[in-house]
Amino acid sequence: MSTEKPQTEKSNRTKETDRQTVVVVGKESVGKSELVSSLTGDRPTSGNFRGTTTRSERYVIDDYTFVDTPGIVLDADTEATRDALQQVQDNETVMLVVPATDIDSDLADLLPLVKDHLGSVVVTFWDKVDEQTETRRALEQLSADLGVPVTPVDARNIKRPMTDGGTAAAETGSASDDYSRIMAALDQPGVFPGAAREQIGRRIEPPKTVFEWPILGPLVSLLLLLLPAGLAVWFANTLAGELDPIVGAAFEPLVATAATLPEPIAVLLTNEYGLLSMGPFLFVWAGPTMLLFAVILGVYKNTGLVTRMTVSLHPMMRQIGLSGRDLIRVVMGFGCNVPAVVNTRSCSDCTRCTTISAISFGSACSYQFPATLAVFAAVGMSWLVGPYLLVLALTTFIYVGLIAPTEARQSTTIVDRRTFLTWPDPKAVAREAWSALREFFVKALPVFVVITFVAAALDRLGIIDAMGSIIGPAMALFNLPAEAALTVVLASIRKDGIALLTADGASTAAALSPVQVLVVVYLAGVLLPCLVTAFTVAREVSARWALKMVTRQAAAAVAFAVVIAWSGALLFG
């Protein structure tokens, strides 16, 4: 960063928009997103910031564009942190966000990073401060020392004044006053020093809960992480089965119309693997499952549960070469692998690739997981979902432990900063769900459409059947009939191909034992990552590393499947 002091005018306005860019900087879990959303009353748009790999949320209002950068993690070498810091250009205003619970520590870490830049400080979690009058005086002294406006707020209760013809309506109350103070600070920012001479001298420690208990805490955290999968099972067993024929019937007129189109188009749309044929699956199983995960994870994040679970699980995860933060990304993959892989930018450099491998191997995404549930339900073995999740979790942990680099297991990174637990804000949860939906429809869905066309074309040319015939004899290695090969082949192209096991009246699945059903579903799910995930990994890391990951994953999946198949046959006949 430049050490030359910028001018104190709004030099970062553009001729096209005449909006001032405000880069919002702060550590993880300090309420940055909540703050900016309350200030703007707007849903964010997402994108790479200035062509870098940083995924930032933009909130636009009349005079400002707020850029909410990823949370800075100073105790780990993360790509997101490096890129976030690079975005603070000399001519841009910085809104430095620190929590009232730990002002001195955060300022000591962050002020050197924004030294000589224009900006202001916003102190969140102000509602957690008991002695507000005395603390406010201390903040005024801190502001005078820094030469930068310091504004304490409750980020959840900031209200942007209503406007009428561009004129702010007359509103009273502390919520709108907080908005006015923040905007006034942005209009007259100060220049950040490299350190603070004054200190608040107060640290508010959130009360301990069951998450901090030595044994029960990690157990409760793991159960909460499994909750989305449990609810997905409930949804599949109670609603999806009823909705499937209804949605399928609604698609029938479209299928009939598409069948009258010229053959290449008709085949791509109406083939067994075509877009319209798989459309009901998308609307009944994949979309709702992804939304369930998005809402629940949004609640976890908004209430502070994610941070508590991260701290609780970190010591255990460190033993296999991950951190508590990394496990959260793996669980995100159950909703959609794409945003989960992208979010690994916030992982440490020494654990990021391991986390991506764990997502690719063990995160049954919103296509794979509901397809698996549909198979179990169709063959009358819904109870297999429990053993399936157990086997998937155990083999994923073993796999991660084997591939994790030594430096990851020996890392001294400490994750111990917990936050306050609060009731969920419906608007904030909806915002998180909207972001997940956007990623799903913008990134995953287009590739899904392309893959349906590819699968339909391969089927029309007889390539899928040919591949199934070639691989069929190899199924004996897993104590499976040759007919199961087609399921494995199609699932390697798209994860909902697992549902092929129940096609044509479930003739193949009907002849399988519970152990064999478990093995074929497991092998189809983990042998290869879906193409969407593979493309995303290649873009995020490199094509060469993605190929290495795929090869390693296939070898591990074969080994695990062989063990499961023959040990299950010995134990259960």
N, C-alpha and C positions, 0 to 999 in steps of 0.2 A: 504493500500500500504506500501511497505517496505520503511524505511527511510535510508537504507544503499545505498551509492552511487555505481552505477554500474561501471564497467570498461568502458573505452572509446574506446573499440574495438568493431567490429561487432560480438558480441557474440551470436547474435540471428540468425545466419545462420544455416541452417539445413544441415545435411550430404547428405540428399536425393536431395535437390534442390539447395543448396548453395545460396539461396536467403535471403536477409535481409527483415524482416517484419517491415513495417512502419505503425503504428497505427495513423490514421488521426483523430484528436479530435478538436471539435469546437462547437459553438452553432448553432442553427437552422438558415438557410438562410444566411450563411456567404460564400457560394460558395465552400464548400468542394468537393462535387461531380464534379463540373465543373473543379476544380483545378486538381483532380486526373485523371479525364478523359483526360484532356489536356496533363498532364505529360506522360501518358502511351499510349495515342492514341488507347485505347482498350475498348471493351465492358466489363462490369463487369459480374462476376458470383456471385450468391447470395446463402447464406446459413447461418445457425446458427454458430456463432463464438465460437469455442472450446466447443461445446456442450451446450452453454447457450441458452437463449431464444432471444438473440440479433440477429436481422437480419442485417447482414453487407454485403456490396458489396466489392468484391475482384477484384483488378486490378493487373495483373501479367505482368512484363517485365523481361528482362534478369537477372538483379541483385536484383530486389526488388519485394516484394509482398505488395501492398498498401491495407490496410483494412480501408474502409470508414465506420466509425461507425455512428449510428444515432445521429442526432443533440442533443446536451445537452441542456436541459431545466432546469435551476436552480430555477425558480420560481414555480416549481410544482414537486411533488413527483412521477416521472414517472419511470416505469420499464425499459424503453429503456435507460434512463440516468444512472440508477444504473448499468445496465449491461455493458454499454459502458465504464464506468469508471473502471469496474473490468477487462477489457481486457488489460489494460496498465500494462503489466508485467515488472518486474525489468530489464530484459535483452532485452527489445525492444525499438526501437527508436520511439519517438513521434513527429509527425508533428502537431504543435499547429496552428490552423488557426483562425485568427481574422480579422475583417473588418477594413479598413482604416477609416471608418466612426465613429468607436467607439473603438479605440485601448485600451485606458487606462481602460475602464470599463470591457472589455472582459478579459484582462490580470489579472485584480484584482480578477475576479471570477474564472478563470481557472488555474492560476499558482499554487494555493494551491493544486489543484487536481493532478498535474503532478510533484510535488516537488520531487527533487532528481532523476528524470528520465532523460535519455539522449534524446536530440531532438533539434529541431529548430522551429522557428516561421516564418510563412508565412502570410504576410499582403495582403489581397485581396481588390478588389475595388480600386486599385491604380489609375485607370483612372478617378476616381471621385475627386481626390485631385488636387486642382488648384496650390498651392504653393509647387510643388514637390521637388524643390531643397532644400528649407528650411526644409521641412518635412523629406526628406531623411537624412539630417544631424541629425535631432532629432532621427531618427530611428537608426543611427549609434551610437549615444550616448546611446540609449536604449539597443542596442546589447552589448555594452561594460559593461553596468550596469548589465545586466542579465547574461552575460557570455555565451550567446546562439546566434547563427546566426539568424538574422532577415532579411527576404527577401521580399520586396514589389513587387507585380505582378498584372497584369490584367489577371485573371484566364482564361478568354475566349480566350486570344490571345497568350498563351504559345504554342510554337511549339517544338516538340521533333525532334532533328536532325535526318535526314535519315542516316541509317547505311548501310555499304557495307562490308560484311565480318567481321562484328563486330567492324569496325572502323567508328567513327562518321564522317559524311561528313562535309566539310567546309561550314558553314552557318554563315551569318552575320545578324545583326538586333536584336532589343531588345527582340523580342519574343523568339528566340533561346537562347539569353543571359540569360533570366529569367530561362529557363530550366537548363542551366549550373550552375547558381548560386544556385538554389534549390538543385540540385544533389551534388554540392560541400558542401553545408551545411549538407546534409545527410551523406556525407563521413566523415565530421569532426563536429559532433554534440557537443553541450555543455550540461551542467547539469543544469536543471531548478531550480531556487531558488523558495522560497515560495511566494515571492512578488517582485515587482519592486520598486526601489527607485526613478528612473527617470520616468517622465511622458511626453507624447507628448504634452498634454495640448490643443489638438485640437479635436473637435467633429464636424463631417460633418452631418448635418441634411438633409435628403432627402426632396425635396420640397413637400408641401401638394398638394393633388389633390382632385377630387370630392369624393374620398373614405373617406376623413376626414370630410366631411360636416355632420352635426348632423342627418338629416333625409334622405337626398338624398343618402348619402354614403351607409348605410345599404341596401337601396332599390336597388341601382345599384349592390351591391355585391350579393344580392339574385337573381337578374335577370341574372347575369353572371353565378351563380351556376345552374340556370335552363337552360342555353344555351345548354349544352350537351344533355339534354332531348329533347329540341326543335329540335336540329339537328337530333337526332335519329328518331323523328316523321317525319321530312322531308325525311330522308333516307327511312323510311318504306313506305311512301306514294308515293315516286317517283322512287325508285330503287328496293327495296326488292320485291315488288309485281311483277315486271317484271322479276326479276331473279329467283323467286321461281319455276316457271314451267320449266325453263331452267335447273336449278340444279337438280330438281326432275327427269327430263328426263335423265340426265347424270347418275343418280343413278340406273335407271331401269335395265341396264344390270347386275349390282352387285346384285340387289335384285333377279333377275331371276336365276343367278348362285347360290346364297345362298339358294334359295328355293329347289335346288336339293340335298342339303346336308342332312345328317341324321337329324331326326326330332328335337332332343333337340337343336342342333345348329341352324337349320333353323328357329325354333320358336324364339330363342333369337335374331336372326338377322333380320327377316322379319316380325315378329309380328307387329301389329299396333303401339306398343310402343317400338319396337326393335331398335337396333342401326342403321341399314340401313334405316329404315323407318323414323327415326328422324334425320338422317344425313343431309338432305337438310336444315332442320330448323337451324342446327348448323352453316352451312356455309353461309346461306342467312341472318339469323336474329341475332343469338347470337354473333358470332365472329365479324362481322362488327360493331355491336352496342358497344361491349366491346372496340374495337379499336378506335371508335370515342371518347368515353369517355377518353381513355388513352391518345390520342393525345391532346385533349383539356386541360385535367388536366396537361399534360406535358408542354403545353404552359403557363398555369397559373403559374406553379411552376417556370419555367425557366425565365419568365419575371418579377417575383416578385409580380404578382397579388394575389397569394395565401396569401402571408404575409399581403398585404394591406386589402384583404377581411377578413382575420382572425381578424385583429385589429378592422376593422369597425363593424363586427358582434358580437364581444365579449360581449359588454355590454348587448345586447339583449338576447344572448344565456345564459348568466349568470342567467337571470331571471327564466329559466326553468331547471337549474342545469347542463348546458353544458358550454363549452368555445368556442371561435371562432375556435380554433384548432380542437375541436371535430367535429364541423359541417362539416369541410372539409373531415374528415374521413367518415362521413355519406354519403356525395355526392360521394365519391370514390366507395361506395357500388353499385351505379348504373352501374358501369362498371363490377365489380365482388366483391361479398361479402368477398371472402377469403382474398385478400390482404388488404381490408379495415379493417377487424377484426384484422389481424396481425399488421397493422399500429397503432392500438389503444395502442400498447405498449408505444407510445409516449404521450399518454393521462395521465393526473393526476390520481393517484390511486383512488381519490374520484369521478372521472367522467368516468373512463374507462368502468366499467360494464354498466353504463347508456348509454354510446356511443355504446357499442356492442348491447344493446337492441334496440337502435334506428336504427342501421344498419339492424338488423334482421327483425324489424317490417316495416320500411319505405323505405329501399333502394331496389327498384325494380331492381334486377340484370340483367345482359345481357341475361339471359334466360327468366326471368319473364317479363321484360319490352317489348321486341319485341313480345313475345307471346300475351301480352295484346294488343299491337298495331295491331297485325294480327287479333285478334278477332274483335276489333272495325271496322277494314276495311272490314272484311268478312261479317259483318251484316249491313254494310252501315251506321255505326255510328261513323265515324272517329272523329267527333267533340267531342265525349265523352272523348277524351284524356285530354282535359282541365279540366273538372270537376273531372275526376279521379285523376289527379295530385294534384288538390286543396284539395280534400277530403283526399288523402293520406298524404299530408303535414300537414293539420290541425290535423288529428287524431294522427299523429306521435308526433307532438308537445304536444298535450294534454296528450298522453300516457307517454311521457318522463317526463313531468311536474309532473305527478302523482307518478311515480316510483323513481324519482331522490332523493337521500338521502339529508337530511337537510343540512349537511355540504357542499354539492356541491353548493347549492343555496346561502349559506352564505360565500362561499370562497372569500377571498380578493385578489386572484390572479389577477395580472394586465397584460394584453397583449397589449402593446403599442409600440413595437419596429417595425417600418416600414422599408422597404428597398427601394432601388432605383428601378424604373421601367425601363426596358430595352427591346429592341427588342428581339424576341425569336431566339435562336440559333438552326437551324434545326437539327444539330447533337445531341444536348442535348435533344431536344424533341423526336427525334428518339430513343435515349437511354432510356428515360422514357417509351415510348411506348413498346420498346423491353422488359423492365423489367415487364410491365403489361402482355404482351403476354406470357412471360415465366411463370409467376405465373398462368395464365389462362390454359395453356397447360400442365404444370407440375402437378398442384394441382387440378384445377376444372375439367379439361377434363377427367382424369382417373376415377374420381368418377362419372362423367356423364355417362361414358361407363358402369360402374358397375350398376348404377341405371337403365339404359335401360334394362340390362339383368334381374334385379330384377323385374321391372315393367312388362316385357314381360312374365316372369315366373308366376307372380301373375295373370296376365290376362289369361294365358293358363290354370291355375288351377281354374279359375273362382272366385278367391278371390276378385278381384277388383269389379266385378259386385255384389258380395255378400255384400261387404262393402257399395257399393252404395245403395243397397236395404235396408240395415239396417239404414243408415243415411238418406235415402230419406224422410221419414216422418218428420224428423227434419227440412227439408227445408221450411216447412210451417211457421216456426218461423221467417224466413226472407222474407216471401211473395214470395217464389220461388217454382217452380214445383219440384217434386221428382227427375226428370231426371237430374237436375242440380247437384245432389249429386256426380255423377261420376266425374265431373270436379273438385269439391272440393277435392275429395279423391285422384285423381291422382296428383293434384297440391301439395298435402301434401307430395308426394313422390319426385316429381321433378317439378320445377316451370313452365316449358314449358307445363305442363299438362293442363294449362289454355286453351291452343289451342284446347283441346278436345271439348270445347263448340261449335266449328265450324265443328266437324267431321260429317261424314255421311250426307253431304249436308246441314249442319247447321240447321237441323230440330228442335233441341232444342232451339237454339238461335233465330230462326226466330219467335218463338211464344212469345218471351220475350219483354217487354217494355224497353225503354232506362234505366229507373231506375233499373229494374231487371237485365239488362246486367251489369250495373255499380256495383250492389251489388254482383252478383256472381263472377265477376272478382276481386273485392276488397276482398271478403271473401276468395277466392281461393289463393290470393296473400299474405294475411297477417295472415291467421289462424295459420299457422305453418311456421317456417323457412325451407328452403330447407335442405336436409340431409347434403349437403356439408357444409353449414353454421353451422349447429348443431354440426357436427363432429369437425369443426375448433374451435368453441367456447369451446367445451369440452376439446380440447387439450390446448387451450390458457388459460382457467380459471380452470374449473374442470367439470367433468361429472355431479356432483350434482348441480352445479350452472346452467349448461346448461339445465338440466331438469326443474329447477325452472323457468328459463327464458321462456322455451317453454310453460309451464303451464300458466304462467302469460300472455304471449302473446296471447294464445288461448282464454283466458277469455276476454281480452280486445277486441280482434277482433270480437268475438261474440256480445259483447255489442255494439260496434260501428256499426256493420253491421245491427243489429236490429233497431237502431236509424235511420240509413240512409234509410233502406228499408221502414219503416212505415212513416217516415216524408216525404220521397219522394212520397209515395203513396198518402198521404194526400194533398201534394202541387200540384202534377201533375196528380193525378187521376190514 
